[in-house]
Amino acid sequence: MASITVENYLKHILLLSAGGDELVSMGALATALAVVPGTATTMVKSLADEGLVEHRPRFGVRLTAEGRR
């Protein structure tokens, strides 16, 4: 079971991408979660290692099929 923090990141990525495959900028994600961009980037890298998101440095992040479940 994912932690509340992980669930919050996944939920906000889904909401910011309008439910689609659009890339979400790290700045937009950080603002939505009220954290600094560096904190968001660290968590997104961890989520990418778990296969829950696709992280494209300098472009953004989007959910993988596993992250949508």
ABEGO torsion letter per residue (X at the ends): XBBAAAAAAAAAAAAAAGGBABBBBAAAAAAAAGBBAAAAAAAAAAAAAAGABBBBBGAEBBBBAAAAX
